[in-house]
Amino acid sequence: MHKRGVFWFSQVATWSQADIDKFEFLLPNFGGRIQRENWVHSARVEYYKKYQQWLGDGEPPSATPEAQ
């Protein structure tokens, strides 16, 4: 990912579907892994845990064990 310029959770947390498609094209061995493993949501949760700022739509998932 670093070779492609991705260094921070905040970058992945703001990916659009076009960004996901681009990275899946650039990383063909990943084969749907970005969506299957829910990278965008996971990046949002990790960013929120560190900075207490939610980068997604709606409210942060404060009731989930991931966000605590």
N, CA, C and O atoms as a Tripos MOL2 file, in Angstrom:
@<TRIPOS>MOLECULE
protein
  272   271    68     0     0
PROTEIN
NO_CHARGES

@<TRIPOS>ATOM
      1 N           0.8270   -1.1850    0.0000 N.3       1 MET1
      2 CA          0.0000    0.0000    0.0000 C.3       1 MET1
      3 C           0.8760    1.2550    0.0000 C.2       1 MET1
      4 O           0.5490    2.2460   -0.6530 O.2       1 MET1
      5 N           1.9650    1.2070    0.7200 N.am      2 HIS2
      6 CA          2.8490    2.3750    0.7550 C.3       2 HIS2
      7 C           3.3430    2.7460   -0.6370 C.2       2 HIS2
      8 O           3.4450    3.9290   -0.9620 O.2       2 HIS2
      9 N           3.6460    1.7560   -1.4530 N.am      3 LYS3
     10 CA          4.0990    2.0330   -2.8210 C.3       3 LYS3
     11 C           3.0300    2.7570   -3.6300 C.2       3 LYS3
     12 O           3.3410    3.4460   -4.6020 O.2       3 LYS3
     13 N           1.7920    2.6050   -3.2350 N.am      4 ARG4
     14 CA          0.6700    3.2540   -3.9280 C.3       4 ARG4
     15 C           0.2530    4.5570   -3.2480 C.2       4 ARG4
     16 O          -0.7330    5.1760   -3.6500 O.2       4 ARG4
     17 N           1.0040    4.9850   -2.2090 N.am      5 GLY5
     18 CA          0.7340    6.2640   -1.5590 C.3       5 GLY5
     19 C          -0.2640    6.2250   -0.4220 C.2       5 GLY5
     20 O          -0.7660    7.2700   -0.0080 O.2       5 GLY5
     21 N          -0.5620    5.0400    0.0930 N.am      6 VAL6
     22 CA         -1.5180    4.9230    1.1990 C.3       6 VAL6
     23 C          -0.7410    4.6490    2.4820 C.2       6 VAL6
     24 O          -0.0840    3.6170    2.6210 O.2       6 VAL6
     25 N          -0.8310    5.5960    3.4200 N.am      7 PHE7
     26 CA         -0.0700    5.5080    4.6600 C.3       7 PHE7
     27 C          -0.9450    5.6020    5.9100 C.2       7 PHE7
     28 O          -0.5130    5.1920    6.9870 O.2       7 PHE7
     29 N          -2.1580    6.1300    5.7930 N.am      8 TRP8
     30 CA         -2.9610    6.4760    6.9680 C.3       8 TRP8
     31 C          -4.3600    5.8710    6.8890 C.2       8 TRP8
     32 O          -4.9120    5.6830    5.8050 O.2       8 TRP8
     33 N          -4.9220    5.5670    8.0670 N.am      9 PHE9
     34 CA         -6.3110    5.1090    8.1300 C.3       9 PHE9
     35 C          -7.2430    6.1500    7.5160 C.2       9 PHE9
     36 O          -8.2290    5.7960    6.8690 O.2       9 PHE9
     37 N          -6.9350    7.4290    7.7140 N.am     10 SER10
     38 CA         -7.8120    8.4770    7.1860 C.3      10 SER10
     39 C          -7.9270    8.4120    5.6680 C.2      10 SER10
     40 O          -8.9570    8.7930    5.1110 O.2      10 SER10
     41 N          -6.8930    7.9390    5.0000 N.am     11 GLN11
     42 CA         -6.9630    7.8070    3.5450 C.3      11 GLN11
     43 C          -7.9550    6.7130    3.1520 C.2      11 GLN11
     44 O          -8.8190    6.9330    2.3040 O.2      11 GLN11
     45 N          -7.8340    5.5570    3.7540 N.am     12 VAL12
     46 CA         -8.7250    4.4350    3.4330 C.3      12 VAL12
     47 C         -10.1490    4.7420    3.8970 C.2      12 VAL12
     48 O         -11.1120    4.3560    3.2350 O.2      12 VAL12
     49 N         -10.2850    5.4270    5.0190 N.am     13 ALA13
     50 CA        -11.6000    5.7390    5.5820 C.3      13 ALA13
     51 C         -12.4490    6.6050    4.6640 C.2      13 ALA13
     52 O         -13.6740    6.6160    4.7820 O.2      13 ALA13
     53 N         -11.8190    7.3200    3.7620 N.am     14 THR14
     54 CA        -12.5680    8.2080    2.8730 C.3      14 THR14
     55 C         -12.6530    7.6820    1.4400 C.2      14 THR14
     56 O         -13.0700    8.4090    0.5390 O.2      14 THR14
     57 N         -12.2640    6.4340    1.2250 N.am     15 TRP15
     58 CA        -12.3260    5.8550   -0.1160 C.3      15 TRP15
     59 C         -13.7600    5.7600   -0.6120 C.2      15 TRP15
     60 O         -14.6750    5.3990    0.1290 O.2      15 TRP15
     61 N         -13.9280    6.0880   -1.8640 N.am     16 SER16
     62 CA        -15.2000    5.8900   -2.5620 C.3      16 SER16
     63 C         -15.1500    4.5210   -3.2500 C.2      16 SER16
     64 O         -14.1300    3.8330   -3.2130 O.2      16 SER16
     65 N         -16.2520    4.1430   -3.8680 N.am     17 GLN17
     66 CA        -16.2510    2.8830   -4.6180 C.3      17 GLN17
     67 C         -15.2340    2.9420   -5.7520 C.2      17 GLN17
     68 O         -14.6020    1.9370   -6.0760 O.2      17 GLN17
     69 N         -15.0770    4.1160   -6.3540 N.am     18 ALA18
     70 CA        -14.0830    4.2730   -7.4280 C.3      18 ALA18
     71 C         -12.6670    4.0390   -6.9050 C.2      18 ALA18
     72 O         -11.8420    3.4390   -7.5940 O.2      18 ALA18
     73 N         -12.3850    4.5080   -5.6920 N.am     19 ASP19
     74 CA        -11.0650    4.2780   -5.0910 C.3      19 ASP19
     75 C         -10.8420    2.7920   -4.8300 C.2      19 ASP19
     76 O          -9.7620    2.2630   -5.0930 O.2      19 ASP19
     77 N         -11.8630    2.1290   -4.3140 N.am     20 ILE20
     78 CA        -11.7660    0.6900   -4.0530 C.3      20 ILE20
     79 C         -11.5050   -0.0510   -5.3590 C.2      20 ILE20
     80 O         -10.6370   -0.9210   -5.4260 O.2      20 ILE20
     81 N         -12.2590    0.2970   -6.3900 N.am     21 ASP21
     82 CA        -12.0710   -0.3410   -7.7000 C.3      21 ASP21
     83 C         -10.6570   -0.1150   -8.2210 C.2      21 ASP21
     84 O         -10.0380   -1.0300   -8.7630 O.2      21 ASP21
     85 N         -10.1540    1.0910   -8.0590 N.am     22 LYS22
     86 CA         -8.8010    1.4230   -8.5150 C.3      22 LYS22
     87 C          -7.7640    0.5610   -7.8040 C.2      22 LYS22
     88 O          -6.8740    0.0030   -8.4460 O.2      22 LYS22
     89 N          -7.8740    0.4510   -6.4820 N.am     23 PHE23
     90 CA         -6.8870   -0.3300   -5.7490 C.3      23 PHE23
     91 C          -7.0290   -1.8240   -6.0100 C.2      23 PHE23
     92 O          -6.0310   -2.5430   -6.0100 O.2      23 PHE23
     93 N          -8.2310   -2.2950   -6.2300 N.am     24 GLU24
     94 CA         -8.3850   -3.7050   -6.5800 C.3      24 GLU24
     95 C          -7.7960   -3.9900   -7.9560 C.2      24 GLU24
     96 O          -7.3190   -5.0970   -8.2060 O.2      24 GLU24
     97 N          -7.8240   -3.0090   -8.8460 N.am     25 PHE25
     98 CA         -7.1840   -3.1560  -10.1520 C.3      25 PHE25
     99 C          -5.6610   -3.1270  -10.0020 C.2      25 PHE25
    100 O          -4.9540   -3.9230  -10.6200 O.2      25 PHE25
    101 N          -5.1660   -2.2020   -9.1770 N.am     26 LEU26
    102 CA         -3.7200   -2.0660   -8.9800 C.3      26 LEU26
    103 C          -3.1240   -3.2270   -8.1910 C.2      26 LEU26
    104 O          -1.9350   -3.5220   -8.3140 O.2      26 LEU26
    105 N          -3.9480   -3.8830   -7.3850 N.am     27 LEU27
    106 CA         -3.4970   -4.9970   -6.5430 C.3      27 LEU27
    107 C          -4.3160   -6.2400   -6.8880 C.2      27 LEU27
    108 O          -5.1560   -6.6590   -6.0910 O.2      27 LEU27
    109 N          -4.0880   -6.8350   -8.0530 N.am     28 PRO28
    110 CA         -4.9470   -7.9260   -8.5280 C.3      28 PRO28
    111 C          -4.9670   -9.1590   -7.6240 C.2      28 PRO28
    112 O          -5.9360   -9.9180   -7.6560 O.2      28 PRO28
    113 N          -3.9490   -9.3740   -6.8380 N.am     29 ASN29
    114 CA         -3.9330  -10.5350   -5.9390 C.3      29 ASN29
    115 C          -4.8910  -10.3800   -4.7600 C.2      29 ASN29
    116 O          -5.1210  -11.3360   -4.0180 O.2      29 ASN29
    117 N          -5.4470   -9.1870   -4.5840 N.am     30 PHE30
    118 CA         -6.3490   -8.9580   -3.4620 C.3      30 PHE30
    119 C          -7.7460   -9.4970   -3.7410 C.2      30 PHE30
    120 O          -8.4610   -9.8290   -2.7950 O.2      30 PHE30
    121 N          -8.1570   -9.5960   -4.9790 N.am     31 GLY31
    122 CA         -9.4040  -10.2290   -5.3880 C.3      31 GLY31
    123 C         -10.6180   -9.9810   -4.5200 C.2      31 GLY31
    124 O         -11.1790  -10.9370   -3.9850 O.2      31 GLY31
    125 N         -11.0460   -8.7480   -4.3560 N.am     32 GLY32
    126 CA        -12.2330   -8.4330   -3.5690 C.3      32 GLY32
    127 C         -11.9990   -8.3150   -2.0820 C.2      32 GLY32
    128 O         -12.9430   -8.1220   -1.3160 O.2      32 GLY32
    129 N         -10.7670   -8.4270   -1.6700 N.am     33 ARG33
    130 CA        -10.4400   -8.4240   -0.2400 C.3      33 ARG33
    131 C         -10.8150   -7.1170    0.4600 C.2      33 ARG33
    132 O         -11.2130   -7.1330    1.6240 O.2      33 ARG33
    133 N         -10.6920   -5.9990   -0.2310 N.am     34 ILE34
    134 CA        -10.9830   -4.6960    0.3750 C.3      34 ILE34
    135 C         -12.4230   -4.6510    0.8650 C.2      34 ILE34
    136 O         -12.6820   -4.2250    1.9900 O.2      34 ILE34
    137 N         -13.3560   -5.0860    0.0360 N.am     35 GLN35
    138 CA        -14.7600   -5.0820    0.4470 C.3      35 GLN35
    139 C         -15.0870   -6.2520    1.3650 C.2      35 GLN35
    140 O         -15.8420   -6.0970    2.3250 O.2      35 GLN35
    141 N         -14.5330   -7.4030    1.0810 N.am     36 ARG36
    142 CA        -14.8150   -8.5920    1.8900 C.3      36 ARG36
    143 C         -14.3960   -8.3840    3.3430 C.2      36 ARG36
    144 O         -15.0930   -8.8070    4.2660 O.2      36 ARG36
    145 N         -13.2440   -7.7240    3.5370 N.am     37 GLU37
    146 CA        -12.7400   -7.4770    4.8890 C.3      37 GLU37
    147 C         -13.1560   -6.1100    5.4290 C.2      37 GLU37
    148 O         -12.7520   -5.7090    6.5210 O.2      37 GLU37
    149 N         -13.9690   -5.4030    4.6450 N.am     38 ASN38
    150 CA        -14.5600   -4.1360    5.0750 C.3      38 ASN38
    151 C         -13.5090   -3.1160    5.5190 C.2      38 ASN38
    152 O         -13.6050   -2.5430    6.6040 O.2      38 ASN38
    153 N         -12.5150   -2.9010    4.6750 N.am     39 TRP39
    154 CA        -11.4000   -2.0120    5.0010 C.3      39 TRP39
    155 C         -11.8400   -0.5870    5.3020 C.2      39 TRP39
    156 O         -11.3230    0.0330    6.2310 O.2      39 TRP39
    157 N         -12.7850   -0.0590    4.5330 N.am     40 VAL40
    158 CA        -13.1780    1.3420    4.7110 C.3      40 VAL40
    159 C         -13.7950    1.5370    6.0910 C.2      40 VAL40
    160 O         -13.4180    2.4600    6.8140 O.2      40 VAL40
    161 N         -14.7310    0.6840    6.4580 N.am     41 HIS41
    162 CA        -15.3530    0.8010    7.7840 C.3      41 HIS41
    163 C         -14.3230    0.5830    8.8900 C.2      41 HIS41
    164 O         -14.3060    1.3190    9.8770 O.2      41 HIS41
    165 N         -13.4770   -0.4120    8.7300 N.am     42 SER42
    166 CA        -12.4480   -0.6870    9.7400 C.3      42 SER42
    167 C         -11.5060    0.4990    9.9040 C.2      42 SER42
    168 O         -11.1160    0.8290   11.0240 O.2      42 SER42
    169 N         -11.1380    1.1380    8.8060 N.am     43 ALA43
    170 CA        -10.2700    2.3190    8.8740 C.3      43 ALA43
    171 C         -10.9780    3.4600    9.5930 C.2      43 ALA43
    172 O         -10.3530    4.1950   10.3580 O.2      43 ALA43
    173 N         -12.2780    3.6100    9.3520 N.am     44 ARG44
    174 CA        -13.0470    4.6520   10.0490 C.3      44 ARG44
    175 C         -13.0680    4.3970   11.5510 C.2      44 ARG44
    176 O         -12.9060    5.3220   12.3470 O.2      44 ARG44
    177 N         -13.2690    3.1440   11.9320 N.am     45 VAL45
    178 CA        -13.3040    2.7890   13.3540 C.3      45 VAL45
    179 C         -11.9480    3.0550   14.0020 C.2      45 VAL45
    180 O         -11.8860    3.6440   15.0810 O.2      45 VAL45
    181 N         -10.8680    2.6300   13.3610 N.am     46 GLU46
    182 CA         -9.5300    2.8450   13.9270 C.3      46 GLU46
    183 C          -9.2010    4.3300   14.0370 C.2      46 GLU46
    184 O          -8.6210    4.7660   15.0320 O.2      46 GLU46
    185 N          -9.5650    5.1020   13.0280 N.am     47 TYR47
    186 CA         -9.3330    6.5460   13.0680 C.3      47 TYR47
    187 C         -10.1310    7.1650   14.2150 C.2      47 TYR47
    188 O          -9.6170    8.0090   14.9500 O.2      47 TYR47
    189 N         -11.3820    6.7440   14.3650 N.am     48 TYR48
    190 CA        -12.2270    7.2690   15.4390 C.3      48 TYR48
    191 C         -11.6560    6.9340   16.8180 C.2      48 TYR48
    192 O         -11.6630    7.7750   17.7170 O.2      48 TYR48
    193 N         -11.1680    5.7160   16.9780 N.am     49 LYS49
    194 CA        -10.5970    5.3140   18.2680 C.3      49 LYS49
    195 C          -9.4130    6.1970   18.6470 C.2      49 LYS49
    196 O          -9.2080    6.4830   19.8260 O.2      49 LYS49
    197 N          -8.6400    6.6270   17.6680 N.am     50 LYS50
    198 CA         -7.4570    7.4410   17.9580 C.3      50 LYS50
    199 C          -7.7830    8.9300   18.0880 C.2      50 LYS50
    200 O          -7.2650    9.6000   18.9810 O.2      50 LYS50
    201 N          -8.6400    9.4540   17.2000 N.am     51 TYR51
    202 CA         -8.8540   10.9020   17.1290 C.3      51 TYR51
    203 C         -10.2390   11.3680   17.5820 C.2      51 TYR51
    204 O         -10.4890   12.5710   17.6460 O.2      51 TYR51
    205 N         -11.1360   10.4410   17.8950 N.am     52 GLN52
    206 CA        -12.5070   10.7730   18.2940 C.3      52 GLN52
    207 C         -13.2140   11.6430   17.2540 C.2      52 GLN52
    208 O         -14.0160   12.5100   17.6000 O.2      52 GLN52
    209 N         -12.9120   11.4060   15.9950 N.am     53 GLN53
    210 CA        -13.5770   12.0840   14.8820 C.3      53 GLN53
    211 C         -14.0440   11.0130   13.9070 C.2      53 GLN53
    212 O         -13.2410   10.2230   13.4110 O.2      53 GLN53
    213 N         -15.3480   10.9910   13.6350 N.am     54 TRP54
    214 CA        -15.9200    9.9730   12.7590 C.3      54 TRP54
    215 C         -15.8930   10.4660   11.3220 C.2      54 TRP54
    216 O         -16.4140   11.5410   11.0250 O.2      54 TRP54
    217 N         -15.2960    9.6990   10.4370 N.am     55 LEU55
    218 CA        -15.1700   10.0730    9.0340 C.3      55 LEU55
    219 C         -16.2520    9.4630    8.1520 C.2      55 LEU55
    220 O         -16.2780    9.7090    6.9460 O.2      55 LEU55
    221 N         -17.1380    8.6770    8.7360 N.am     56 GLY56
    222 CA        -18.1930    8.0390    7.9580 C.3      56 GLY56
    223 C         -19.4990    8.7960    8.0290 C.2      56 GLY56
    224 O         -19.5920    9.8490    8.6600 O.2      56 GLY56
    225 N         -20.5060    8.2490    7.3730 N.am     57 ASP57
    226 CA        -21.8480    8.8200    7.4230 C.3      57 ASP57
    227 C         -22.4850    8.4670    8.7540 C.2      57 ASP57
    228 O         -22.1690    7.4320    9.3410 O.2      57 ASP57
    229 N         -23.3730    9.3100    9.2290 N.am     58 GLY58
    230 CA        -24.0970    9.0280   10.4590 C.3      58 GLY58
    231 C         -23.2110    9.1250   11.6870 C.2      58 GLY58
    232 O         -22.2060    9.8350   11.7010 O.2      58 GLY58
    233 N         -23.6030    8.4030   12.7040 N.am     59 GLU59
    234 CA        -22.9030    8.4200   13.9890 C.3      59 GLU59
    235 C         -21.8620    7.3110   14.0530 C.2      59 GLU59
    236 O         -21.9930    6.2960   13.3690 O.2      59 GLU59
    237 N         -20.8270    7.4980   14.8720 N.am     60 PRO60
    238 CA        -19.8340    6.4220   15.0430 C.3      60 PRO60
    239 C         -20.4630    5.2210   15.7410 C.2      60 PRO60
    240 O         -21.4080    5.3730   16.5150 O.2      60 PRO60
    241 N         -19.9470    4.0400   15.4700 N.am     61 PRO61
    242 CA        -20.5120    2.8180   16.0640 C.3      61 PRO61
    243 C         -20.0530    2.6210   17.5030 C.2      61 PRO61
    244 O         -19.3410    1.6610   17.7990 O.2      61 PRO61
    245 N         -20.4490    3.5120   18.3910 N.am     62 SER62
    246 CA        -19.9670    3.4720   19.7720 C.3      62 SER62
    247 C         -20.4490    2.2520   20.5430 C.2      62 SER62
    248 O         -19.8590    1.9000   21.5640 O.2      62 SER62
    249 N         -21.4970    1.6070   20.0810 N.am     63 ALA63
    250 CA        -22.0250    0.4450   20.7950 C.3      63 ALA63
    251 C         -21.3230   -0.8500   20.4010 C.2      63 ALA63
    252 O         -21.5690   -1.8920   21.0090 O.2      63 ALA63
    253 N         -20.4590   -0.8010   19.4020 N.am     64 THR64
    254 CA        -19.7910   -2.0200   18.9670 C.3      64 THR64
    255 C         -18.4850   -2.2070   19.7190 C.2      64 THR64
    256 O         -17.8360   -1.2240   20.0720 O.2      64 THR64
    257 N         -18.0890   -3.4400   19.9690 N.am     65 PRO65
    258 CA        -16.8290   -3.6980   20.6730 C.3      65 PRO65
    259 C         -15.6140   -3.1370   19.9370 C.2      65 PRO65
    260 O         -14.6230   -2.7820   20.5760 O.2      65 PRO65
    261 N         -15.6710   -3.0510   18.5990 N.am     66 GLU66
    262 CA        -14.5450   -2.5240   17.8290 C.3      66 GLU66
    263 C         -14.2190   -1.0880   18.1990 C.2      66 GLU66
    264 O         -13.0500   -0.7010   18.2060 O.2      66 GLU66
    265 N         -15.2280   -0.2980   18.5050 N.am     67 ALA67
    266 CA        -15.0280    1.1310   18.7330 C.3      67 ALA67
    267 C         -14.6910    1.4520   20.1800 C.2      67 ALA67
    268 O         -14.4410    2.6130   20.5020 O.2      67 ALA67
    269 N         -14.6780    0.4820   21.0390 N.am     68 GLN68
    270 CA        -14.4250    0.7530   22.4580 C.3      68 GLN68
    271 C         -12.9790    0.5800   22.8130 C.2      68 GLN68
    272 O         -12.6000    0.7710   23.9690 O.2      68 GLN68
@<TRIPOS>BOND
     1     1     2 1
     2     2     3 1
     3     3     4 2
     4     3     5 am
     5     5     6 1
     6     6     7 1
     7     7     8 2
     8     7     9 am
     9     9    10 1
    10    10    11 1
    11    11    12 2
    12    11    13 am
    13    13    14 1
    14    14    15 1
    15    15    16 2
    16    15    17 am
    17    17    18 1
    18    18    19 1
    19    19    20 2
    20    19    21 am
    21    21    22 1
    22    22    23 1
    23    23    24 2
    24    23    25 am
    25    25    26 1
    26    26    27 1
    27    27    28 2
    28    27    29 am
    29    29    30 1
    30    30    31 1
    31    31    32 2
    32    31    33 am
    33    33    34 1
    34    34    35 1
    35    35    36 2
    36    35    37 am
    37    37    38 1
    38    38    39 1
    39    39    40 2
    40    39    41 am
    41    41    42 1
    42    42    43 1
    43    43    44 2
    44    43    45 am
    45    45    46 1
    46    46    47 1
    47    47    48 2
    48    47    49 am
    49    49    50 1
    50    50    51 1
    51    51    52 2
    52    51    53 am
    53    53    54 1
    54    54    55 1
    55    55    56 2
    56    55    57 am
    57    57    58 1
    58    58    59 1
    59    59    60 2
    60    59    61 am
    61    61    62 1
    62    62    63 1
    63    63    64 2
    64    63    65 am
    65    65    66 1
    66    66    67 1
    67    67    68 2
    68    67    69 am
    69    69    70 1
    70    70    71 1
    71    71    72 2
    72    71    73 am
    73    73    74 1
    74    74    75 1
    75    75    76 2
    76    75    77 am
    77    77    78 1
    78    78    79 1
    79    79    80 2
    80    79    81 am
    81    81    82 1
    82    82    83 1
    83    83    84 2
    84    83    85 am
    85    85    86 1
    86    86    87 1
    87    87    88 2
    88    87    89 am
    89    89    90 1
    90    90    91 1
    91    91    92 2
    92    91    93 am
    93    93    94 1
    94    94    95 1
    95    95    96 2
    96    95    97 am
    97    97    98 1
    98    98    99 1
    99    99   100 2
   100    99   101 am
   101   101   102 1
   102   102   103 1
   103   103   104 2
   104   103   105 am
   105   105   106 1
   106   106   107 1
   107   107   108 2
   108   107   109 am
   109   109   110 1
   110   110   111 1
   111   111   112 2
   112   111   113 am
   113   113   114 1
   114   114   115 1
   115   115   116 2
   116   115   117 am
   117   117   118 1
   118   118   119 1
   119   119   120 2
   120   119   121 am
   121   121   122 1
   122   122   123 1
   123   123   124 2
   124   123   125 am
   125   125   126 1
   126   126   127 1
   127   127   128 2
   128   127   129 am
   129   129   130 1
   130   130   131 1
   131   131   132 2
   132   131   133 am
   133   133   134 1
   134   134   135 1
   135   135   136 2
   136   135   137 am
   137   137   138 1
   138   138   139 1
   139   139   140 2
   140   139   141 am
   141   141   142 1
   142   142   143 1
   143   143   144 2
   144   143   145 am
   145   145   146 1
   146   146   147 1
   147   147   148 2
   148   147   149 am
   149   149   150 1
   150   150   151 1
   151   151   152 2
   152   151   153 am
   153   153   154 1
   154   154   155 1
   155   155   156 2
   156   155   157 am
   157   157   158 1
   158   158   159 1
   159   159   160 2
   160   159   161 am
   161   161   162 1
   162   162   163 1
   163   163   164 2
   164   163   165 am
   165   165   166 1
   166   166   167 1
   167   167   168 2
   168   167   169 am
   169   169   170 1
   170   170   171 1
   171   171   172 2
   172   171   173 am
   173   173   174 1
   174   174   175 1
   175   175   176 2
   176   175   177 am
   177   177   178 1
   178   178   179 1
   179   179   180 2
   180   179   181 am
   181   181   182 1
   182   182   183 1
   183   183   184 2
   184   183   185 am
   185   185   186 1
   186   186   187 1
   187   187   188 2
   188   187   189 am
   189   189   190 1
   190   190   191 1
   191   191   192 2
   192   191   193 am
   193   193   194 1
   194   194   195 1
   195   195   196 2
   196   195   197 am
   197   197   198 1
   198   198   199 1
   199   199   200 2
   200   199   201 am
   201   201   202 1
   202   202   203 1
   203   203   204 2
   204   203   205 am
   205   205   206 1
   206   206   207 1
   207   207   208 2
   208   207   209 am
   209   209   210 1
   210   210   211 1
   211   211   212 2
   212   211   213 am
   213   213   214 1
   214   214   215 1
   215   215   216 2
   216   215   217 am
   217   217   218 1
   218   218   219 1
   219   219   220 2
   220   219   221 am
   221   221   222 1
   222   222   223 1
   223   223   224 2
   224   223   225 am
   225   225   226 1
   226   226   227 1
   227   227   228 2
   228   227   229 am
   229   229   230 1
   230   230   231 1
   231   231   232 2
   232   231   233 am
   233   233   234 1
   234   234   235 1
   235   235   236 2
   236   235   237 am
   237   237   238 1
   238   238   239 1
   239   239   240 2
   240   239   241 am
   241   241   242 1
   242   242   243 1
   243   243   244 2
   244   243   245 am
   245   245   246 1
   246   246   247 1
   247   247   248 2
   248   247   249 am
   249   249   250 1
   250   250   251 1
   251   251   252 2
   252   251   253 am
   253   253   254 1
   254   254   255 1
   255   255   256 2
   256   255   257 am
   257   257   258 1
   258   258   259 1
   259   259   260 2
   260   259   261 am
   261   261   262 1
   262   262   263 1
   263   263   264 2
   264   263   265 am
   265   265   266 1
   266   266   267 1
   267   267   268 2
   268   267   269 am
   269   269   270 1
   270   270   271 1
   271   271   272 2
@<TRIPOS>SUBSTRUCTURE
     1 MET1         2 RESIDUE 1 A MET
     2 HIS2         6 RESIDUE 1 A HIS
     3 LYS3        10 RESIDUE 1 A LYS
     4 ARG4        14 RESIDUE 1 A ARG
     5 GLY5        18 RESIDUE 1 A GLY
     6 VAL6        22 RESIDUE 1 A VAL
     7 PHE7        26 RESIDUE 1 A PHE
     8 TRP8        30 RESIDUE 1 A TRP
     9 PHE9        34 RESIDUE 1 A PHE
    10 SER10       38 RESIDUE 1 A SER
    11 GLN11       42 RESIDUE 1 A GLN
    12 VAL12       46 RESIDUE 1 A VAL
    13 ALA13       50 RESIDUE 1 A ALA
    14 THR14       54 RESIDUE 1 A THR
    15 TRP15       58 RESIDUE 1 A TRP
    16 SER16       62 RESIDUE 1 A SER
    17 GLN17       66 RESIDUE 1 A GLN
    18 ALA18       70 RESIDUE 1 A ALA
    19 ASP19       74 RESIDUE 1 A ASP
    20 ILE20       78 RESIDUE 1 A ILE
    21 ASP21       82 RESIDUE 1 A ASP
    22 LYS22       86 RESIDUE 1 A LYS
    23 PHE23       90 RESIDUE 1 A PHE
    24 GLU24       94 RESIDUE 1 A GLU
    25 PHE25       98 RESIDUE 1 A PHE
    26 LEU26      102 RESIDUE 1 A LEU
    27 LEU27      106 RESIDUE 1 A LEU
    28 PRO28      110 RESIDUE 1 A PRO
    29 ASN29      114 RESIDUE 1 A ASN
    30 PHE30      118 RESIDUE 1 A PHE
    31 GLY31      122 RESIDUE 1 A GLY
    32 GLY32      126 RESIDUE 1 A GLY
    33 ARG33      130 RESIDUE 1 A ARG
    34 ILE34      134 RESIDUE 1 A ILE
    35 GLN35      138 RESIDUE 1 A GLN
    36 ARG36      142 RESIDUE 1 A ARG
    37 GLU37      146 RESIDUE 1 A GLU
    38 ASN38      150 RESIDUE 1 A ASN
    39 TRP39      154 RESIDUE 1 A TRP
    40 VAL40      158 RESIDUE 1 A VAL
    41 HIS41      162 RESIDUE 1 A HIS
    42 SER42      166 RESIDUE 1 A SER
    43 ALA43      170 RESIDUE 1 A ALA
    44 ARG44      174 RESIDUE 1 A ARG
    45 VAL45      178 RESIDUE 1 A VAL
    46 GLU46      182 RESIDUE 1 A GLU
    47 TYR47      186 RESIDUE 1 A TYR
    48 TYR48      190 RESIDUE 1 A TYR
    49 LYS49      194 RESIDUE 1 A LYS
    50 LYS50      198 RESIDUE 1 A LYS
    51 TYR51      202 RESIDUE 1 A TYR
    52 GLN52      206 RESIDUE 1 A GLN
    53 GLN53      210 RESIDUE 1 A GLN
    54 TRP54      214 RESIDUE 1 A TRP
    55 LEU55      218 RESIDUE 1 A LEU
    56 GLY56      222 RESIDUE 1 A GLY
    57 ASP57      226 RESIDUE 1 A ASP
    58 GLY58      230 RESIDUE 1 A GLY
    59 GLU59      234 RESIDUE 1 A GLU
    60 PRO60      238 RESIDUE 1 A PRO
    61 PRO61      242 RESIDUE 1 A PRO
    62 SER62      246 RESIDUE 1 A SER
    63 ALA63      250 RESIDUE 1 A ALA
    64 THR64      254 RESIDUE 1 A THR
    65 PRO65      258 RESIDUE 1 A PRO
    66 GLU66      262 RESIDUE 1 A GLU
    67 ALA67      266 RESIDUE 1 A ALA
    68 GLN68      270 RESIDUE 1 A GLN
